[in-house]
Amino acid sequence: MAQLKTQQTELSVADYIAAIESQSRRNDCMQLGALIERCTGWPPRMWGPGIVGFGRYAYRYDSGRTGEMCVVGFASRKSEIAVYLKLGAEGAPTALLGRLGKHKMGKGCLYINKMTDLDLGVLEELVRASVAEIKRRYPA
């Protein structure tokens, strides 16, 4: 079986953030990282060369495939910041997204342009809801 590309590494989070060209994007990533660390209590670690992750969990798909991933994470992409969250099918996360501010939502990713577009209190609630959903889906 092929080895997963996204694994926790010993790369430096500070170096990753320092390499982001835009000063405003670097500031947003530092602010986002501090917010996630405050919500989770977990220090940031690099997952692969481009994801800042917090916590870790083991998963097993119905197919039998297994792996590990960060519980919550983010990555600075070319045009936006991707925030990796797992939100349940319940209505609470959907209602929170409606109050978050300017964003796009993909499957497991929240895409934001800048932190000033968001209600940070709502973002904190989403991070906590995501952690709870991971714990519910993948009990240790």
Residue frames as a rotation matrix with the C-alpha (Angstrom) as fourth column:
MET 1
0.585 0.811 0.000 0.00
0.811 -0.585 0.000 0.00
0.000 0.000 -1.000 0.00
ALA 2
-0.010 -0.556 0.831 1.26
0.473 -0.735 -0.486 3.49
0.881 0.388 0.270 -0.82
GLN 3
-0.471 -0.231 -0.851 2.43
0.876 -0.241 -0.418 5.65
-0.109 -0.942 0.316 2.06
LEU 4
0.645 0.764 -0.020 0.29
0.763 -0.646 -0.036 8.67
-0.040 0.008 -0.999 2.91
LYS 5
-0.077 -0.665 0.743 1.82
0.609 -0.621 -0.493 12.02
0.789 0.415 0.453 1.90
THR 6
0.134 0.209 0.969 0.29
-0.469 -0.848 0.248 14.00
0.873 -0.488 -0.016 4.73
GLN 7
0.418 -0.121 -0.900 2.05
0.724 0.643 0.250 12.89
0.549 -0.756 0.356 7.89
GLN 8
0.988 -0.126 -0.089 3.25
-0.028 -0.714 0.699 14.79
-0.152 -0.688 -0.709 10.91
THR 9
0.443 -0.884 0.150 6.81
0.534 0.126 -0.836 16.02
0.720 0.450 0.527 10.36
GLU 10
0.206 -0.485 -0.850 9.55
0.898 -0.251 0.361 17.77
-0.389 -0.837 0.384 12.29
LEU 11
-0.315 -0.274 0.909 9.48
0.712 -0.701 0.035 20.79
0.627 0.658 0.416 9.95
SER 12
-0.809 -0.095 -0.580 9.23
0.505 -0.616 -0.604 24.17
-0.300 -0.782 0.546 11.65
VAL 13
0.277 0.955 0.105 5.85
0.951 -0.257 -0.169 25.90
-0.134 0.147 -0.980 11.82
ALA 14
0.421 -0.176 -0.890 7.65
0.161 -0.951 0.264 29.23
-0.893 -0.254 -0.372 12.34
ASP 15
-0.689 -0.721 -0.072 9.70
0.002 -0.102 0.995 28.66
-0.725 0.685 0.072 9.16
TYR 16
-0.456 0.619 0.639 6.56
0.888 0.365 0.281 27.74
-0.059 0.696 -0.716 7.20
ILE 17
0.595 0.745 -0.301 4.79
0.739 -0.655 -0.158 30.93
-0.315 -0.129 -0.940 8.27
ALA 18
0.130 -0.637 -0.759 7.91
0.001 -0.766 0.643 33.09
-0.991 -0.085 -0.099 7.78
ALA 19
-0.776 -0.486 0.402 8.13
0.337 0.219 0.916 31.86
-0.533 0.846 -0.007 4.16
ILE 20
0.219 0.907 0.360 4.66
0.927 -0.078 -0.366 33.22
-0.304 0.414 -0.858 3.29
GLU 21
-0.470 -0.526 0.709 5.29
0.793 -0.605 0.076 36.18
0.389 0.598 0.701 0.96
SER 22
0.030 0.598 0.801 2.49
0.109 -0.798 0.592 38.48
0.994 0.070 -0.090 2.07
GLN 23
-0.912 -0.369 0.177 2.93
-0.087 -0.246 -0.965 40.13
0.400 -0.896 0.192 5.46
SER 24
-0.281 0.882 0.378 -0.84
-0.957 -0.285 -0.048 40.38
0.065 -0.375 0.925 5.94
ARG 25
0.509 0.426 -0.748 -1.23
-0.434 0.877 0.205 36.65
0.743 0.220 0.632 5.13
ARG 26
-0.444 -0.722 -0.531 1.58
0.235 0.478 -0.846 35.81
0.865 -0.501 -0.042 7.57
ASN 27
-0.849 0.173 0.499 -0.21
-0.511 -0.511 -0.691 37.86
0.135 -0.842 0.523 10.25
ASP 28
0.183 0.979 -0.090 -3.51
-0.939 0.201 0.279 36.11
0.292 0.033 0.956 9.48
CYS 29
0.304 -0.126 -0.944 -1.85
-0.052 0.988 -0.148 32.68
0.951 0.095 0.293 9.75
MET 30
-0.799 -0.593 -0.101 -0.24
0.106 0.028 -0.994 33.61
0.592 -0.805 0.041 13.06
GLN 31
-0.565 0.674 0.476 -3.60
-0.825 -0.465 -0.320 34.87
0.005 -0.573 0.819 14.37
LEU 32
0.411 0.736 -0.539 -5.40
-0.729 0.620 0.290 31.76
0.548 0.274 0.791 13.13
GLY 33
-0.126 -0.558 -0.821 -2.77
0.137 0.809 -0.571 29.48
0.983 -0.184 -0.025 14.65
ALA 34
-0.938 -0.215 0.271 -3.05
-0.202 -0.297 -0.933 31.24
0.281 -0.930 0.236 18.02
LEU 35
-0.150 0.968 0.203 -6.86
-0.985 -0.165 0.058 30.98
0.090 -0.191 0.977 17.90
ILE 36
0.463 0.321 -0.826 -6.78
-0.394 0.910 0.133 27.24
0.794 0.264 0.547 17.14
GLU 37
-0.490 -0.713 -0.501 -4.13
0.210 0.461 -0.862 26.56
0.846 -0.528 -0.076 19.79
ARG 38
-0.815 0.255 0.520 -6.20
-0.571 -0.505 -0.647 28.48
0.098 -0.824 0.558 22.36
CYS 39
0.171 0.981 -0.094 -9.35
-0.963 0.186 0.194 26.50
0.208 0.058 0.976 21.44
THR 40
0.622 0.077 -0.779 -7.71
-0.234 0.968 -0.091 23.07
0.747 0.239 0.620 21.37
GLY 41
0.767 -0.441 0.466 -4.84
-0.512 0.018 0.859 23.33
-0.387 -0.897 -0.212 23.83
TRP 42
0.639 -0.534 0.554 -2.63
0.614 0.788 0.052 21.54
-0.464 0.307 0.831 21.29
PRO 43
-0.030 -0.720 -0.694 0.61
-0.189 -0.677 0.711 23.03
-0.981 0.153 -0.115 19.94
PRO 44
0.767 0.285 -0.575 0.97
-0.585 -0.057 -0.809 23.48
-0.264 0.957 0.123 16.18
ARG 45
-0.150 -0.780 0.608 2.92
-0.006 0.616 0.788 20.86
-0.989 0.115 -0.097 14.21
MET 46
-0.294 -0.014 -0.956 3.62
-0.921 -0.264 0.287 20.58
-0.257 0.964 0.065 10.52
TRP 47
0.227 0.401 0.887 1.77
0.080 0.900 -0.428 17.89
-0.971 0.168 0.172 8.57
GLY 48
0.460 -0.227 0.858 3.58
0.887 0.167 -0.431 17.36
-0.045 0.959 0.278 5.32
PRO 49
-0.575 -0.810 0.119 5.30
0.817 -0.577 0.023 20.44
0.050 0.110 0.993 3.94
GLY 50
-0.822 0.207 0.530 2.24
0.067 -0.889 0.452 22.71
0.565 0.407 0.718 3.90
ILE 51
0.312 0.950 -0.005 -0.33
0.113 -0.032 0.993 22.07
0.944 -0.310 -0.117 6.64
VAL 52
-0.762 -0.378 0.525 -0.14
-0.453 -0.267 -0.850 23.48
0.462 -0.886 0.032 10.17
GLY 53
0.048 0.800 -0.598 -2.02
0.019 0.598 0.801 20.95
0.999 -0.050 0.013 12.27
PHE 54
-0.425 -0.036 0.904 -3.21
-0.865 -0.277 -0.418 20.67
0.265 -0.960 0.086 15.84
GLY 55
0.120 0.429 0.895 -3.75
-0.691 0.684 -0.235 17.36
-0.713 -0.590 0.379 17.61
ARG 56
-0.675 -0.263 -0.689 -3.93
-0.695 0.540 0.474 14.02
0.248 0.799 -0.548 15.84
TYR 57
0.176 0.731 0.659 -6.36
-0.720 0.552 -0.420 11.19
-0.671 -0.401 0.624 15.45
ALA 58
-0.904 -0.381 0.191 -6.33
-0.191 0.762 0.619 7.74
-0.382 0.524 -0.762 13.91
TYR 59
0.066 0.948 -0.311 -9.00
-0.886 -0.087 -0.455 6.84
-0.458 0.306 0.835 11.40
ARG 60
-0.827 -0.178 0.533 -10.16
0.060 0.916 0.397 3.64
-0.559 0.360 -0.747 9.72
TYR 61
-0.423 0.674 -0.606 -12.36
-0.905 -0.351 0.243 3.66
-0.049 0.651 0.758 6.65
ASP 62
0.526 0.710 0.468 -14.92
-0.616 0.698 -0.366 0.94
-0.587 -0.096 0.804 5.88
SER 63
0.755 -0.302 -0.582 -12.50
-0.447 0.413 -0.794 -0.26
0.480 0.859 0.176 3.18
GLY 64
0.810 -0.479 -0.338 -9.98
0.587 0.666 0.460 -1.06
0.005 -0.571 0.821 5.93
ARG 65
0.039 -0.812 0.583 -7.59
0.529 -0.478 -0.701 1.74
0.848 0.335 0.411 5.02
THR 66
0.670 0.105 -0.735 -6.14
0.731 -0.268 0.628 3.44
-0.131 -0.958 -0.256 8.08
GLY 67
-0.096 -0.750 0.655 -4.13
0.594 -0.571 -0.567 6.56
0.799 0.335 0.500 8.77
GLU 68
-0.038 0.036 -0.999 -3.54
0.895 -0.442 -0.050 9.53
-0.444 -0.896 -0.015 11.01
MET 69
-0.091 0.050 0.995 -4.35
0.627 -0.773 0.096 13.18
0.774 0.632 0.039 10.50
CYS 70
-0.983 -0.184 0.022 -4.43
0.113 -0.689 -0.716 16.41
0.146 -0.701 0.698 12.45
VAL 71
-0.344 0.901 -0.264 -7.71
0.834 0.163 -0.528 17.14
-0.432 -0.401 -0.807 14.21
VAL 72
0.853 0.472 -0.223 -7.77
0.327 -0.816 -0.476 20.76
-0.406 0.334 -0.851 12.99
GLY 73
-0.204 -0.976 0.080 -5.37
0.742 -0.101 0.662 22.46
-0.638 0.195 0.745 10.63
PHE 74
0.799 0.412 -0.437 -4.79
0.014 -0.741 -0.672 25.21
-0.601 0.531 -0.598 8.11
ALA 75
-0.130 -0.826 0.548 -2.69
0.854 0.188 0.486 25.95
-0.505 0.531 0.681 5.06
SER 76
0.085 0.056 -0.995 -1.83
-0.297 -0.952 -0.079 29.15
-0.951 0.302 -0.064 3.25
ARG 77
0.121 0.035 0.992 -2.72
0.831 0.543 -0.120 28.55
-0.543 0.839 0.036 -0.38
LYS 78
-0.650 -0.480 0.589 -2.19
0.751 -0.525 0.400 30.77
0.117 0.702 0.702 -3.38
SER 79
-0.512 0.508 0.693 -5.46
0.071 -0.778 0.624 32.70
0.856 0.368 0.362 -3.18
GLU 80
0.439 0.716 0.542 -6.79
-0.573 -0.241 0.783 31.91
0.692 -0.655 0.305 0.31
ILE 81
-0.688 -0.516 0.510 -6.27
-0.723 0.422 -0.547 30.15
0.067 -0.745 -0.663 3.61
ALA 82
0.040 0.652 -0.757 -7.75
-0.278 0.735 0.618 26.66
0.960 0.186 0.210 3.84
VAL 83
-0.439 -0.063 0.896 -8.93
-0.898 0.065 -0.435 25.68
-0.030 -0.996 -0.085 7.33
TYR 84
-0.536 0.166 -0.827 -9.38
-0.198 0.928 0.314 21.92
0.820 0.332 -0.465 7.73
LEU 85
-0.564 0.489 0.665 -12.44
-0.790 -0.083 -0.608 21.14
-0.242 -0.868 0.433 9.84
LYS 86
-0.828 0.469 -0.308 -14.81
0.305 0.837 0.455 18.23
0.471 0.283 -0.836 10.28
LEU 87
-0.696 0.671 0.257 -18.34
-0.703 -0.565 -0.431 19.43
-0.144 -0.481 0.865 10.81
GLY 88
-0.788 0.435 0.437 -21.18
0.286 0.886 -0.365 17.06
-0.545 -0.162 -0.822 11.53
ALA 89
-0.680 0.614 0.400 -24.49
0.518 0.016 0.855 16.83
0.519 0.789 -0.329 9.77
GLU 90
-0.090 0.664 -0.743 -26.22
0.943 -0.184 -0.278 18.55
-0.321 -0.725 -0.609 12.68
GLY 91
0.572 0.465 0.676 -27.67
0.708 -0.696 -0.121 22.00
0.414 0.547 -0.727 12.11
ALA 92
0.758 -0.251 -0.602 -25.46
0.351 -0.620 0.701 23.85
-0.549 -0.743 -0.382 14.62
PRO 93
-0.332 -0.943 -0.008 -22.36
0.524 -0.192 0.830 24.08
-0.784 0.271 0.558 12.39
THR 94
-0.299 0.301 0.905 -24.53
0.908 -0.200 0.367 25.17
0.292 0.932 -0.213 9.45
ALA 95
0.792 0.610 -0.022 -26.06
0.573 -0.731 0.371 27.93
0.210 -0.307 -0.928 11.58
LEU 96
0.403 -0.733 -0.547 -22.58
0.364 -0.420 0.831 28.96
-0.839 -0.535 0.098 12.72
LEU 97
-0.485 -0.605 0.631 -21.36
0.804 -0.026 0.594 29.17
-0.343 0.796 0.499 9.14
GLY 98
0.242 0.693 0.679 -24.18
0.846 -0.494 0.203 31.59
0.476 0.525 -0.706 8.41
ARG 99
0.981 0.123 -0.152 -22.83
0.189 -0.790 0.584 33.93
-0.048 -0.601 -0.798 11.10
LEU 100
0.351 -0.936 -0.036 -19.12
0.816 0.287 0.501 33.48
-0.458 -0.206 0.865 10.33
GLY 101
0.251 -0.303 -0.919 -18.63
-0.356 -0.912 0.203 36.15
-0.900 0.276 -0.337 7.71
LYS 102
0.587 -0.029 -0.809 -17.10
-0.809 -0.056 -0.585 36.02
-0.029 0.998 -0.057 4.24
HIS 103
-0.403 -0.678 0.615 -15.96
-0.551 0.716 0.428 32.47
-0.730 -0.167 -0.662 3.43
LYS 104
0.128 0.415 -0.901 -16.41
-0.859 0.500 0.108 29.52
0.495 0.761 0.420 1.09
MET 105
0.077 -0.047 0.996 -17.00
-0.720 0.688 0.088 25.98
-0.690 -0.724 0.019 2.28
GLY 106
-0.116 -0.147 -0.982 -15.77
-0.803 0.596 0.005 22.85
0.584 0.790 -0.187 0.58
LYS 107
0.760 0.352 -0.547 -15.80
-0.049 0.869 0.493 19.24
0.649 -0.347 0.677 1.71
GLY 108
0.605 -0.499 -0.621 -13.88
0.795 0.409 0.447 19.43
0.031 -0.764 0.644 4.97
CYS 109
-0.553 -0.832 0.033 -12.35
0.832 -0.554 -0.010 22.84
0.027 0.022 0.999 4.16
LEU 110
0.686 0.580 -0.439 -13.31
0.585 -0.799 -0.142 26.34
-0.433 -0.159 -0.887 5.10
TYR 111
-0.175 -0.741 0.649 -11.71
0.952 -0.296 -0.080 28.85
0.251 0.603 0.757 2.71
ILE 112
0.701 0.347 -0.622 -11.06
0.547 -0.822 0.158 32.37
-0.457 -0.452 -0.767 3.94
ASN 113
0.544 -0.510 0.667 -9.32
0.454 -0.490 -0.744 35.38
0.706 0.708 -0.035 2.43
LYS 114
-0.543 -0.704 0.458 -8.47
-0.056 -0.514 -0.856 37.25
0.838 -0.490 0.240 5.62
MET 115
-0.638 0.224 -0.737 -9.24
0.746 0.418 -0.519 37.06
0.192 -0.881 -0.433 9.30
THR 116
-0.899 0.291 -0.328 -10.85
-0.115 -0.879 -0.464 40.51
-0.423 -0.379 0.823 9.35
ASP 117
-0.590 0.717 -0.371 -13.66
-0.535 -0.004 0.845 39.07
0.604 0.697 0.386 7.18
LEU 118
-0.255 0.403 -0.879 -14.70
0.340 0.889 0.308 36.76
0.905 -0.220 -0.363 10.03
ASP 119
0.549 0.390 0.740 -16.46
-0.686 -0.296 0.665 36.83
0.478 -0.872 0.105 13.37
LEU 120
-0.419 -0.876 -0.238 -13.66
-0.560 0.456 -0.692 35.28
0.715 -0.157 -0.681 15.45
GLY 121
-0.456 0.355 0.816 -16.03
-0.777 0.289 -0.559 34.14
-0.435 -0.889 0.144 18.18
VAL 122
0.687 0.720 -0.099 -17.96
-0.651 0.549 -0.524 32.11
-0.323 0.425 0.846 15.61
LEU 123
0.296 -0.669 -0.682 -14.69
-0.587 0.436 -0.683 30.71
0.754 0.602 -0.263 14.21
GLU 124
-0.680 -0.518 0.518 -13.76
-0.716 0.319 -0.621 29.56
0.157 -0.794 -0.588 17.73
GLU 125
0.072 0.800 0.595 -17.13
-0.722 0.454 -0.522 27.80
-0.688 -0.392 0.611 18.02
LEU 126
0.771 0.185 -0.609 -16.53
-0.609 0.491 -0.623 26.07
0.183 0.851 0.491 14.67
VAL 127
-0.252 -0.928 -0.273 -13.10
-0.649 0.371 -0.664 24.86
0.718 0.010 -0.696 15.78
ARG 128
-0.647 0.050 0.761 -14.56
-0.692 0.379 -0.614 23.46
-0.318 -0.924 -0.211 19.00
ALA 129
0.474 0.874 0.107 -17.43
-0.687 0.443 -0.575 21.83
-0.550 0.199 0.811 17.07
SER 130
0.486 -0.374 -0.790 -14.92
-0.661 0.433 -0.613 20.25
0.571 0.820 -0.037 14.70
VAL 131
-0.651 -0.735 0.190 -12.85
-0.656 0.417 -0.629 18.82
0.383 -0.534 -0.753 17.56
ALA 132
-0.298 0.635 0.713 -16.03
-0.673 0.389 -0.628 17.40
-0.677 -0.667 0.312 19.12
GLU 133
0.689 0.581 -0.434 -17.05
-0.706 0.403 -0.582 15.85
-0.164 0.707 0.688 15.78
ILE 134
-0.028 -0.786 -0.617 -13.65
-0.650 0.483 -0.586 14.14
0.759 0.385 -0.525 15.37
LYS 135
-0.792 -0.258 0.553 -13.91
-0.608 0.413 -0.678 12.77
-0.054 -0.873 -0.484 18.92
ARG 136
0.139 0.927 0.350 -17.42
-0.708 0.340 -0.619 11.52
-0.692 -0.162 0.703 18.16
ARG 137
0.731 0.175 -0.660 -16.46
-0.661 0.423 -0.620 9.86
0.170 0.889 0.424 14.86
TYR 138
0.261 -0.772 -0.579 -13.11
-0.021 0.595 -0.803 8.48
0.965 0.222 0.139 15.96
PRO 139
0.874 0.077 0.480 -13.17
-0.467 -0.142 0.873 7.73
0.135 -0.987 -0.088 19.68
ALA 140
-0.051 -0.998 -0.026 -9.71
-0.899 0.057 -0.433 6.94
0.434 0.001 -0.901 21.06
